[in-house]
Amino acid sequence: MLGSTSGGAAVDDHLFHRRVVSGDESALGELYDHFSALLYGLALRVTRDRVAAEDITQEVFATFWERPLGFDPSRGSLRTFLATVAHRRSVDHVRSEERRRVGALAPRLFERPHDLEEGVVAADEIKRVREAVVGLPDALRQVIELAYYGGRTYREVAVEIGVPEGTAKSRIRLALRRLAETLNEEAL
């Protein structure tokens, strides 16, 4: 059994890693049987999307099959490695979806409308977005104003407000998520 005991886990990880590196498809099948439910569950919790979770699970195993040397058994367990890859892919999927949703609205904020009706609709959308931005907590409103209205990169935002780059990126993502939620709720 894969990784069933703490003493035998490393040996099994090494064995299965060697088998996959050598092209043993049955080893990949055994790994899939053993870890697919874990990876799918993890991806589903993060994405809340069954299709995305299935795709992510498949991608993790396909990537491991194509590039098995990305896993180093001396650095940790295969279970942890695969779960980490699945989690990262899931988070990337969620971020991509957020950017797509928010990004669909962002260009319209700066366009010039072509006729009166478009102008009224655009003005209404701009007003809704600005009201949603004003409703954000101060720290989140500040990063959105600097990044989107001020045209600054997340690095410039970090320097200007005196926080680490990762904090600035996290605040921008959180602010965009909250804006998307607020605007989606208003649309209902």
Buried (B, 14 or more C-beta within 10 A) or exposed (E): EBBEEEEEBBEBBEBBBEBBEEEEEEBBEBBBEBBBEBBBBBBBEBBEBEEBBBBBBBBBBEBBBEEBEEBEBEEEBBBBBBBEBBBEBBEEBBEEBBBEBBEEBEEBEEEEEEEEEEEEEBEEBBEBBEEBBEEBEEEBBBBBBBBBEEEBEBEBBBEBBEBEBEBBBBBBBBBBBBBBEBBEEEEE
